[in-house]
Amino acid sequence: MKPYQQHSHPNKLSKHLQKIPHYSWFVKLLPQETGVTYRAQCTKALAEEQGVLGQLLPRGNHIIMPESLWKHTIALTHEGHQGMTRTKAYLREKVWWPNLDKQVEQSVKTCHPCQLVGPRSKTEPIRSTTLPEVPWGDIAIDLLEISHGNHLLVVVDNYSCWPKVILLKKTDASLVTKTMEGIYQTHGKPECLQ
């Protein structure tokens, strides 16, 4: 057999490839004698353009990679963490195998360094709230713990964005209620509390 032999029929290629163990996946793609489907027609056309060069299976200017080397080939190509598009482009220049793009996408999406420096997920869009009709009619309340067991009761008027901050030694319900009643006496009872 010549070092590079063009096979004119897929069955001849299939028999030759069965002798090369790391191309068994390619043999499975080749059409069987009966039941020619669309996929089989495609793989038959693919098989008819193939030749064998020693242990390599070229396809035009590309090498059809053995299945055992797919992950390693992707890892070597993606070594510089240049992103999904460049990794695919580099691989497409020299090699081929079924579902190459999907495997590169899966590999790059699970690459830890790429996830750390990659694009951030989209943040929640800012939603504007309706402006209250009167001052102190809509307020927001929160408690903030500070040093030595002290707390700050923060009350913000959503109309003017004016904050009112009160230092509390305790946060029991009766003290917070008493403090809020003092704010209500000054500014009136709000229609809405947040």
Residue pairs with C-beta under 8 A, 6 or more apart in sequence:
1 16
3 53
3 54
4 51
4 52
4 53
5 16
5 51
5 52
6 51
7 13
7 16
7 47
7 48
7 50
7 51
7 52
8 48
9 48
10 30
10 31
10 43
10 44
10 47
10 48
11 30
11 33
13 30
13 47
13 50
13 52
14 27
14 30
14 47
16 52
17 23
17 24
17 26
17 27
17 30
17 52
17 57
18 24
18 27
20 52
20 55
20 57
22 66
22 67
22 68
22 69
23 57
23 64
23 66
23 67
24 67
25 67
25 98
26 57
26 64
29 43
29 46
29 98
30 43
30 44
30 47
31 40
31 41
31 43
31 44
31 47
32 40
36 44
46 59
49 59
49 60
50 57
50 58
50 59
50 64
51 57
51 58
56 63
57 63
57 64
58 64
59 96
61 94
62 94
62 95
62 96
63 94
63 95
63 96
64 95
64 96
64 97
65 73
65 95
65 96
65 97
67 97
70 97
70 103
71 103
71 107
73 91
73 95
74 87
74 91
74 103
74 104
74 107
75 107
77 87
77 90
77 91
78 87
78 104
78 107
78 108
78 111
81 111
81 113
81 114
81 117
83 108
83 114
84 104
84 105
84 108
84 109
87 104
87 108
88 100
88 101
88 104
91 100
91 104
92 100
108 114
109 115
129 158
131 158
131 159
132 138
132 158
132 159
132 191
132 192
134 159
135 157
135 159
135 160
135 162
135 187
136 157
136 159
136 187
136 188
136 190
137 159
137 188
137 190
137 191
137 192
138 157
138 158
138 159
138 190
138 191
138 192
138 194
139 155
139 156
139 157
139 158
139 190
139 192
139 193
139 194
140 155
140 156
140 158
140 193
140 194
141 153
141 154
141 155
141 156
141 180
141 193
141 194
142 153
142 154
143 151
143 152
143 153
143 154
143 168
143 171
143 176
144 151
144 152
144 154
145 151
146 152
149 169
150 167
150 168
150 169
151 167
151 168
151 169
151 170
151 171
152 165
152 166
152 167
152 168
153 165
153 166
153 167
153 168
153 176
153 179
153 180
154 163
154 164
154 165
155 163
155 164
155 165
155 166
155 180
155 183
156 162
156 163
156 164
157 163
157 164
157 187
158 194
164 183
166 179
168 175
168 176
168 179
184 190
